[in-house]
Amino acid sequence: MNSSSLIATVLLISTGSATMADYPAVVIADSPLAYYRFEESPGATTISDSSGNGRNADNSAPAGTTLLGEPGAVGSAVLFNGDGSILTPLNLNPSAGDFTIEAIISPTIVPGDAGIIVSNQNGAGVGRSNLFVHSTSNIRTYLGGAPTDGATFEAATWYHVIMTYDQSGIGGAGPTIRFYVNGIEGATGQSTAEAATGGWVLGSHKLRDRQFYTGLLDEVAIYDKRLDDPDGDGDTSDSRVAAHYDAYLESTLGRSPVLNISVSAAGQDLIFEWESTPGATYNLSSTADLSADATTWELVQGDIAATPPTNTLALPRPEDNTRFYRMVEFPPPPVTVFSENFDSATMLPGGWLNGANAPGDTGTTIWEVGNPGADSPTGPPEANSAPNCVGTNIGS
């Protein structure tokens, strides 16, 4: 083998997305009608439209205790406290054609009615609650006068949400609503949007007097096309959903998922050097055929421990003239703060006690409101706890 002709190409990726992009730039590149980033300071009288279309929202007389300048998923966010809303100058008739709502959401009250996130005033027609968190904890739309549910949400958790409306219903399915939550396509539903020419409202019912949203809202963008099929031809190979979610991930992780690596020759060895993360591990795999599925590549070395700030790995030069390598980073495992399987009621950790059912209990546990007592951390007898229920009073 003529070792001087060796071509070694290395791909170093993390377990996150491998797409490098700035989230706002990705959104703007897809030409939204309006894009509210909520980067304003508290007390700002105008909420800027970053789409370049000039649809700034008037905030000179804010409703309720809505707060700008709160920490967001990407930069700053707006915090709705269940008593306010923002009326935008956007007038998009939902019945006019395909459209998309995109937002990053962190509801506070889940389960429970967390309120309406995006609604459409009537104008000439009937506006609907286009995006809201239902009491079932589902993200939902009432577009067309019928509910369509997306994924189930948890409180105080950020979600990247895209909802598309396919008016044409290519393939004979009829007008179709699709949800994408954190990049994954979820529920779909068939519903025909009604005409409505009023303004679009953020944070409440269209009348702005009820069903207020409670939680954080960031990066709201409205498009007059489908992000999952921008040219509307029924072929979703041009979908922008993954690109938007990848950019969101990169922005929220605060670190590019594609890391720096260098390869050099040292005699009969190849020297790999790369930026490493404390606590992370790495797998190096290799192939001579770049078209092969990455999952079938040969594992050269696995579970390589990080030695930050830089890892160095020496390997014998391969016999191939061309060889491709793939380095994958895995995040540090979670740190165990407390571990106990509670298999034995006689060998519990200090401060833990086991409880017993109330006399005559039939075995049906019930809910009781109140605080556990110092002598009964497993709760009041009326709760009918199981015979080996264990608990501790974390306030003591």
Buried (B, 14 or more C-beta within 10 A) or exposed (E): EEEEEBEBEBBBBBEBBBBEBEBBEBBBBBBBBBBBBBBBEEEBEEBBBBBEBEBBBEBEEBBBEBBBBBEBBBBBBBBBBBBBBBBBBBBBBBBEBBBBBBBBBBBBBBBBBBBBBBBBBBBEBBBBBBBBBBEBBBBBBBBBEEBBBBBBBEBEEBBBBBBBBBBBEEEEEEBBBBBBBBBEBBBBBBBBBBBBBBBBBBBBBBEBEEBBBBBBBBBBBBBBBBBBBBEBEEEBEEBBBBBBBBBBBBBBEEEBBBBEBEBEEEEEEBBBBBBBBEEBBBBBBBBBEEEEEEEEBEEBBEEBEBEEEEBEBEBEBBEBEEBBBBBBBBEEEEEEEEEEEBEEBEEBEEEBBBBBBEEEBEEEEEEEEEEBEEEBBBBBBEBBBBEBBBBBBEEE
